[in-house]
């Protein structure tokens, strides 16, 4: 199988589809992920704690956008802190819940892009069996 382009993988992440086949859905419902792709059987959670990086992506996005909005609205538009508190608080609660799925999808897609061999994207014949004989 040919190596997938960055654009293809991002497109699949935005559509919340399997990075390998682009057909299977990543999520059963709003929060729960499938263990494997129903179409190509790609295991989504590669190891325990695999999606911890997606939480950092989500957090980084929230920190940058919240700070930018606050600075722009408070110092640029001169809106008071009292007026900004509730809308920014709602934003900080709602957006991570919305972005949760997309951060995970993007994390999986970027792992597939950076290390395509672990996703079966290269046409490698069969893996070589390990030899049990000790080396001298």
C-alpha positions as CSV (number, residue, x, y, z in Angstrom):
1,X,0.0,0.0,0.0
2,X,1.3,3.5,-0.8
3,X,2.2,6.0,1.8
4,X,-0.6,8.4,2.6
5,X,-0.3,12.1,2.2
6,X,-0.6,14.6,5.0
7,X,-3.8,16.1,3.4
8,X,-5.4,12.7,3.1
9,X,-4.8,11.9,6.7
10,X,-6.0,15.3,8.0
11,X,-9.1,14.9,5.8
12,X,-9.8,11.5,7.4
13,X,-9.2,13.0,10.9
14,X,-11.7,15.8,10.2
15,X,-14.3,13.2,9.1
16,X,-13.4,11.0,12.2
17,X,-12.5,8.1,10.0
18,X,-9.8,5.4,10.2
19,X,-6.4,6.9,9.1
20,X,-5.5,3.7,7.2
21,X,-8.6,2.9,5.2
22,X,-10.7,6.1,5.5
23,X,-13.9,4.1,5.8
24,X,-14.3,2.9,9.3
25,X,-15.6,5.3,12.0
26,X,-13.3,6.1,14.9
27,X,-16.1,6.5,17.5
28,X,-19.1,4.4,18.5
29,X,-20.8,7.4,20.1
30,X,-19.8,10.9,21.2
31,X,-17.1,9.7,23.7
32,X,-16.4,6.0,23.1
33,X,-14.0,4.9,20.5
34,X,-14.1,1.6,18.7
35,X,-11.2,-0.7,19.7
36,X,-10.5,-1.5,16.1
37,X,-11.6,-0.2,12.7
38,X,-14.7,-2.2,11.6
39,X,-13.4,-2.1,8.0
40,X,-9.6,-2.8,8.1
41,X,-9.1,-3.9,11.8
42,X,-6.5,-1.3,12.6
43,X,-6.1,-1.1,16.4
44,X,-6.8,2.5,17.4
45,X,-5.3,2.6,20.8
46,X,-1.7,1.6,20.1
47,X,-0.6,1.3,23.8
48,X,-1.9,2.2,27.2
49,X,-2.0,6.0,27.5
50,X,-1.6,6.4,23.7
51,X,-4.1,9.3,23.5
52,X,-2.5,11.3,26.3
53,X,-0.8,13.4,23.5
54,X,-4.2,14.3,22.1
55,X,-5.1,15.8,25.5
56,X,-2.0,18.1,25.2
57,X,-3.1,19.1,21.6
58,X,-6.5,19.9,22.9
59,X,-5.1,21.8,25.9
60,X,-2.6,23.8,23.7
61,X,-5.4,24.8,21.3
62,X,-7.6,25.9,24.2
63,X,-4.7,27.9,25.9
64,X,-3.8,29.7,22.7
65,X,-7.4,30.5,21.6
66,X,-8.6,31.5,25.0
67,X,-5.7,33.8,25.6
68,X,-6.0,35.3,22.2
69,X,-9.7,35.9,22.6
70,X,-9.2,37.5,26.0
71,X,-6.4,39.8,24.9
72,X,-8.3,40.8,21.8
73,X,-11.6,41.4,23.5
74,X,-10.3,42.9,26.7
75,X,-7.4,45.1,25.4
76,X,-8.5,45.5,21.8
77,X,-12.3,46.0,22.1
78,X,-12.0,47.2,25.7
79,X,-14.6,44.8,27.1
80,X,-14.6,44.4,30.9
81,X,-13.5,41.3,32.7
82,X,-16.9,41.0,34.2
83,X,-18.5,40.8,30.8
84,X,-15.9,38.4,29.4
85,X,-16.0,35.9,32.3
86,X,-19.1,34.0,31.5
87,X,-18.6,33.7,27.7
88,X,-15.0,32.6,28.1
89,X,-15.9,30.2,30.8
90,X,-18.6,28.6,28.6
91,X,-16.0,28.4,25.8
92,X,-13.4,26.8,28.1
93,X,-16.0,24.1,29.1
94,X,-17.7,23.5,25.8
95,X,-14.8,23.5,23.3
96,X,-12.6,20.8,24.8
97,X,-15.7,18.5,24.8
98,X,-16.3,19.3,21.1
99,X,-12.6,19.0,20.2
100,X,-12.0,15.8,22.2
101,X,-12.8,13.6,19.2
102,X,-11.0,15.7,16.7
103,X,-7.8,15.9,18.8
104,X,-7.8,12.1,19.1
105,X,-8.4,11.6,15.4
106,X,-5.6,14.1,14.5
107,X,-3.3,12.4,17.0
108,X,-3.9,9.0,15.4
109,X,-3.5,10.5,11.9
110,X,-0.2,12.2,12.7
111,X,1.1,9.0,14.2
112,X,0.2,7.2,11.0
113,X,1.9,10.0,9.0
114,X,5.1,10.1,11.1
115,X,5.4,6.3,11.5
116,X,3.6,4.6,8.6
117,X,5.3,1.2,9.1
118,X,3.4,0.5,12.3
119,X,0.1,1.1,10.4
120,X,0.8,-1.4,7.6
121,X,1.1,1.3,5.0
122,X,4.3,0.0,3.4
123,X,4.2,-3.1,1.3
124,X,6.5,-5.1,3.5
125,X,6.2,-8.8,2.8
126,X,5.9,-11.0,5.9
127,X,7.9,-10.1,9.0
128,X,10.9,-12.3,9.5
129,X,10.6,-14.8,12.4
130,X,12.8,-14.3,15.4
131,X,15.5,-16.8,15.8
132,X,15.8,-18.5,19.3
133,X,19.4,-19.4,18.8
134,X,21.8,-17.3,20.9
135,X,24.3,-15.2,19.0
136,X,28.0,-15.9,19.6
